[in-house]
Amino acid sequence: MKIGNFNKPLWMIALISILIPQFAFAQNVAINGANTAWILTSTALVLFMTLPGLALFYSGLVRHKNVLSVTMQCFAIACLMSILWMVAGYALAFGNGGSLNNMIGLSKFFMDSVNLNSMTGDLPETVFFMFQMTFAIITPALIIGATAERMKFSAVLWFTSLWMLLVYAPVCHWIWGGGWLSKMGFLDFAGGAVVHVNAGIAALVAAVILGKRRGFPSVAMPPHNMTLVITGASMLWVGWFGFNAGSALAANANAGMAMTVTHISAAAGSLTWMSCEWLKHGKPSVLGIVTGMVAGLGTITPASGFVGPAGALIIGISAGVICYYSTQYVKRGLHIDDSLDVFPVHGVGGILGTLLTGVFAADTFGGLGLKVSMGSQVITQLTGIIATAAWCGVISYILLKIIDAMIGLRVTDEQEMEGLDLVSHDERGYNF
């Protein structure tokens, strides 16, 4: 059958009329396939850091009677934060807050307007949403290392849920969502303040309010399974490339440099911590070298998109020394039972790295350049650290006190002695 002068079959005309709008739509969207593929990969890598990386790392560090409880907390937090991020977290962090936009986002609740047509730069917004969700998962999951072996499971869920919405999301908006710290010029490439300072301060507050484990510090509480610890730590190292290099939000030279400096800092932090321990105790330990790696990774995180390899080497060495002695001081000097050293590793590392970002981002040290003087940038970095620590500390304290008054934070002494695997979940990690 022919129509007019087109001299084409009717079915062909109908097919073209259907396809042309689709082609036009694809051209107008201008999705960058390479960038999208890289951020999809990075999203999987960051989730890999929590499940199974952090879950294995933390579960190996606790005593055998609490191995399942820590793994369960990591898994449950991943599920719960995902739903809360969809409902309100993403809106508070990356929504448009109108007249309040310097402080908080107030749009995109329940992912309103996030669809196949919405974009963040040259990425589908769904990809950006998922990538940022993995950060909102791992940050509260880090905190539970400070409260391991004695906090009620119900209290963990209530605290991490409210904390993500009231602490993490606002700070994320200040820095990455167009808020006041972003406008001030604060530099945090992948989460020095948003993730590590936040988690570290919350961990310190929680450890103090919750109190010490029975027997601390006189009773030895060594990790029950170092094989799990080093396996989980190795997964964290691999996953961290998605964390830092993915924060470039593109498959480009910035992502390549972020990956390079991340690896250098991790290796330097590992060797430095191992050396400090070797000199002090006479033998290098597996726990020391993997903890140094985590310190190196956390400390380079805010600087990873702004510094060069030489800066990364100095940052990693600094992390190994300062975080090592911070761990000793918190536990032995202050007698604070931060069970798995969240504050001295992540909190101190995040503070150190965020400050050093203002130094090593300068051209003088091979950085990617600053638009302002080094001194001015360091002051800006310090302002962001103080604001994050103050907000996190106050809100965390209030939340913990409210939860303690309502349902209680801590298991009984008898339950702590029995172990949270049986008390909270009626299961054992090991059946001998």
C-alpha positions in Angstrom: 0.0 0.0 0.0 1.4 3.5 -1.0 0.6 6.9 0.5 1.0 10.1 -1.4 4.4 10.8 -2.8 6.3 9.0 0.0 6.2 5.7 -1.9 6.7 3.8 1.4 4.7 1.0 2.9 2.2 2.1 5.6 3.8 -0.1 8.3 7.2 1.6 7.6 5.6 5.1 8.0 3.9 4.0 11.3 7.2 2.6 12.6 9.1 5.8 11.8 6.5 7.9 13.4 6.9 5.9 16.6 10.7 5.8 16.7 11.4 9.5 15.8 10.2 10.9 19.1 12.2 8.3 20.9 15.4 9.2 19.1 14.8 12.9 19.7 14.2 12.2 23.4 17.5 10.3 23.7 19.4 13.1 21.9 17.9 15.8 24.1 18.7 14.0 27.4 22.4 13.7 26.5 23.3 11.0 29.0 27.0 10.3 29.2 27.3 6.6 28.9 30.9 6.3 30.2 30.2 8.5 33.3 27.0 6.6 34.0 28.7 3.2 33.8 31.5 4.3 36.1 29.1 5.7 38.8 27.0 2.5 38.5 30.1 0.6 39.2 31.2 2.9 42.0 27.8 2.5 43.6 28.2 -1.2 43.8 31.8 -0.7 45.2 30.6 1.6 48.0 27.8 -0.8 49.0 30.4 -3.6 48.9 32.3 -1.6 51.6 29.4 -2.1 54.0 28.1 -5.4 52.8 30.2 -7.5 53.2 33.4 -5.3 53.9 32.5 -3.5 57.1 30.3 -6.4 58.3 33.2 -8.8 58.1 35.7 -6.3 59.5 33.6 -5.4 62.5 32.4 -9.0 63.2 36.0 -10.3 63.3 37.0 -7.5 65.8 34.4 -8.4 68.4 34.3 -11.4 70.7 32.8 -14.6 69.3 29.6 -14.3 71.3 28.8 -11.0 69.5 29.8 -11.8 65.9 26.3 -12.2 64.6 25.0 -9.1 66.4 27.4 -6.8 64.6 26.8 -8.4 61.2 23.1 -8.1 61.8 23.4 -4.4 62.7 25.3 -3.7 59.5 22.8 -5.6 57.4 19.7 -4.1 59.0 21.2 -0.5 58.8 21.8 -1.0 55.1 18.1 -2.0 54.6 16.7 0.7 56.8 18.9 3.6 55.5 17.9 2.7 52.0 14.2 3.1 52.7 14.7 6.3 54.7 16.9 7.8 52.0 14.2 7.2 49.5 11.5 8.7 51.8 13.2 11.7 53.2 17.0 11.5 53.3 17.7 12.4 49.7 15.2 15.3 49.9 16.9 16.8 53.0 20.4 16.4 51.5 19.9 17.3 47.9 16.5 18.9 47.6 15.8 22.6 47.1 15.2 24.2 50.4 14.0 27.5 49.0 14.7 30.3 51.5 16.2 27.7 53.8 18.5 26.2 51.2 21.6 27.3 53.0 20.6 24.8 55.8 18.4 22.1 54.4 16.7 20.6 51.4 12.9 20.5 51.3 11.9 18.9 48.0 12.1 15.5 46.4 10.4 13.6 49.3 9.5 10.1 48.4 11.7 10.7 45.3 9.1 13.1 43.9 10.2 14.2 40.4 13.0 11.7 40.3 12.3 9.7 37.2 13.6 8.5 33.8 13.7 12.1 32.6 15.5 13.7 35.5 19.2 14.3 35.4 22.1 15.3 37.7 24.7 16.8 35.4 25.1 14.2 32.6 24.0 11.3 34.8 20.5 9.9 35.3 19.3 11.2 38.7 18.5 7.7 39.7 22.2 6.8 39.4 23.2 9.8 41.5 20.5 9.0 44.0 21.8 5.4 44.4 25.4 6.5 44.6 24.6 9.0 47.4 22.5 6.4 49.2 25.5 4.1 49.7 27.2 7.0 51.6 24.1 7.4 53.8 24.3 3.6 54.5 27.9 3.3 55.5 28.2 6.5 57.7 25.7 5.3 60.4 27.1 1.8 60.0 30.5 3.1 61.0 29.2 4.4 64.3 28.1 1.0 65.6 31.7 0.0 66.0 31.9 2.3 69.1 28.9 0.7 70.7 29.5 -2.9 69.8 28.8 -5.7 72.3 26.5 -3.7 74.6 23.9 -1.7 72.8 20.3 -2.9 72.3 19.4 -3.8 68.7 16.2 -1.7 68.9 18.2 1.3 70.2 20.7 0.9 67.3 17.9 1.0 64.8 16.2 4.1 66.4 19.5 6.0 66.8 20.9 5.4 63.3 17.6 6.2 61.7 17.1 9.5 63.4 20.8 10.3 63.2 20.9 9.9 59.4 17.9 12.2 59.0 18.8 14.8 61.6 22.7 14.8 61.4 23.9 13.2 58.2 21.4 14.7 55.8 21.8 18.3 57.0 25.6 18.2 57.0 25.5 16.6 53.6 23.3 19.4 52.3 25.7 22.1 53.8 28.6 20.6 51.9 27.4 18.8 48.8 23.8 20.0 48.4 24.5 23.7 47.8 24.4 24.8 51.5 26.3 27.4 53.4 29.6 25.5 53.7 29.6 24.8 50.0 29.1 28.5 49.2 32.0 29.4 51.7 34.3 27.2 49.6 34.7 24.3 52.0 36.5 21.4 50.3 35.4 17.8 51.0 35.8 15.7 47.9 34.4 12.4 49.2 33.3 12.7 52.8 36.0 13.8 55.3 33.5 15.8 57.2 30.2 14.4 55.8 31.2 10.8 56.6 34.2 10.5 58.9 34.0 13.5 61.2 30.3 12.9 61.5 30.6 9.2 62.3 33.6 9.8 64.6 32.0 12.4 66.7 28.8 10.4 67.0 30.8 7.4 68.0 32.7 9.3 70.7 29.4 10.7 72.2 27.7 7.3 72.1 30.7 5.5 73.7 30.7 8.0 76.6 27.0 7.9 77.2 26.7 4.2 76.8 29.6 3.5 79.2 32.3 0.9 79.2 31.9 -2.8 78.6 32.2 -5.0 81.6 35.8 -5.4 82.5 37.2 -2.6 80.4 40.1 -1.7 80.5 41.5 -4.4 82.8 40.1 -7.4 80.9 41.6 -8.2 77.5 39.1 -8.2 74.7 41.0 -9.2 71.6 39.5 -9.8 68.2 38.0 -13.3 68.0 38.8 -13.9 64.3 41.6 -12.0 62.5 40.9 -13.8 59.3 37.5 -12.1 59.1 39.2 -8.8 60.0 41.7 -8.8 57.2 39.2 -10.2 54.7 36.8 -7.3 55.6 39.6 -4.8 55.6 40.7 -5.9 52.1 37.2 -5.4 50.8 37.1 -2.0 52.3 40.3 -1.1 50.5 38.8 -2.2 47.1 35.5 -0.6 47.8 37.1 2.7 48.7 38.0 3.3 45.1 34.3 3.7 44.4 34.0 5.9 47.4 36.7 8.4 46.4 37.2 8.0 42.6 33.4 7.7 42.2 33.0 11.1 43.8 34.4 12.7 40.7 31.0 11.8 39.2 32.7 11.2 35.9 35.1 8.8 34.2 37.9 11.3 33.8 41.3 12.4 34.9 40.0 13.6 38.3 38.7 10.1 39.0 42.1 8.6 38.0 44.0 10.9 40.3 41.5 10.3 43.2 42.1 6.6 42.8 45.8 7.0 42.7 46.1 9.1 45.8 43.7 6.9 47.7 45.9 3.9 47.1 49.1 5.7 48.0 47.6 7.0 51.3 46.2 3.6 52.3 49.6 1.9 51.7 51.5 4.7 53.6 49.0 4.6 56.5 49.4 0.8 56.7 53.2 0.8 56.8 53.4 3.7 59.2 51.0 2.2 61.7 52.7 -1.1 61.5 56.1 0.6 62.1 54.8 2.5 65.1 53.5 -0.7 66.6 56.6 -2.7 65.7 58.9 -0.1 67.4 56.7 0.1 70.5 55.8 -3.6 71.0 58.5 -5.4 69.2 56.3 -7.2 66.7 54.1 -6.0 63.8 50.5 -7.2 64.0 47.9 -7.9 61.3 45.5 -5.8 63.3 47.9 -2.9 63.2 48.6 -3.0 59.4 44.9 -3.2 58.5 43.9 -0.4 61.0 46.6 1.8 59.5 45.1 1.1 56.1 41.6 2.3 57.2 43.2 5.4 58.8 45.0 6.2 55.6 41.8 5.7 53.5 39.7 7.9 55.9 42.3 10.6 56.0 42.8 11.0 52.3 39.0 10.9 51.6 38.3 14.7 51.8 41.5 15.5 49.9 41.3 12.8 47.2 40.1 15.0 44.4 42.3 18.0 45.3 45.9 16.7 46.0 48.7 15.0 44.1 50.7 11.8 44.9 53.3 13.6 47.1 50.5 15.1 49.2 48.8 11.8 49.5 52.1 10.2 50.7 52.4 12.8 53.5 48.7 12.5 54.4 49.0 8.7 54.7 52.1 8.8 56.9 50.5 11.5 59.1 47.4 9.3 59.4 49.4 6.3 60.5 51.2 8.2 63.2 48.4 10.5 64.6 45.6 7.9 64.4 47.8 5.3 66.1 48.6 7.5 69.1 45.0 8.8 69.2 43.9 5.2 69.6 46.3 4.7 72.5 45.2 8.0 74.2 41.4 7.5 73.9 41.6 4.0 75.3 44.4 4.2 77.8 44.5 7.9 78.6 40.9 8.8 78.7 39.6 5.3 79.4 36.8 5.7 76.8 35.5 2.4 75.5 35.1 3.1 71.8 35.0 -0.6 71.1 36.4 -0.7 67.6 38.3 2.7 67.6 35.8 4.6 65.4 36.6 8.0 66.8 40.5 7.8 66.8 40.6 6.3 63.3 37.6 7.8 61.4 37.0 11.0 63.5 40.6 12.0 64.0 41.5 10.9 60.5 38.6 12.9 59.0 39.6 16.0 60.9 43.3 15.6 60.0 42.5 15.0 56.3 40.0 17.8 56.1 42.6 20.3 57.5 45.4 19.0 55.3 43.2 19.4 52.2 43.6 23.1 52.7 47.4 22.7 52.7 48.1 20.1 50.0 45.5 21.3 47.5 47.9 24.2 46.9 50.0 24.3 43.7 53.1 24.4 45.8 52.6 20.8 47.0 51.5 19.4 43.6 47.8 19.9 44.3 45.1 20.8 41.8 45.2 24.5 42.7 43.3 26.8 45.1 41.5 30.0 44.1 42.3 31.4 47.6 45.4 31.5 49.8 46.4 28.4 51.7 45.9 30.2 55.0 42.4 31.3 54.0 41.5 27.8 52.9 42.7 26.2 56.1 40.5 28.6 58.1 37.5 27.6 55.9 38.3 23.9 56.5 38.5 24.5 60.2 35.2 26.3 60.2 33.6 23.3 58.5 35.1 20.8 60.9 33.9 22.8 64.0 30.4 23.3 62.5 30.1 19.6 61.7 31.4 18.4 65.0 29.2 20.8 67.0 26.0 19.9 65.1 26.8 16.2 65.2 27.8 16.2 68.9 24.8 18.1 70.2 22.2 16.3 68.1 23.7 12.9 68.8 23.7 13.6 72.5 20.0 14.6 72.5 19.0 11.6 70.4 20.8 9.1 72.7 19.3 10.6 75.8 15.8 10.5 74.4 16.2 6.9 73.2 17.7 5.9 76.6 14.7 7.4 78.4 12.1 5.8 76.1 13.5 2.2 75.5 16.9 2.1 77.1 20.3 2.0 75.3 22.1 -0.8 76.9 21.5 -4.5 77.6 21.8 -5.7 81.2 25.1 -7.0 82.7 23.8 -10.5 82.5 22.9 -10.2 78.8 26.2 -8.6 78.0 28.0 -11.6 79.6 25.9 -14.0 77.7 26.5 -12.2 74.4 24.3 -10.3 72.0 24.1 -13.1 69.5 21.8 -15.2 71.8 20.3 -12.3 73.7 19.2 -10.2 70.6 18.8 -12.9 67.9 18.6 -16.3 69.6 21.4 -17.5 67.3 25.0 -18.4 67.5 27.8 -17.4 65.1 29.6 -20.7 65.8 28.1 -24.0 66.7 30.9 -26.2 68.1 
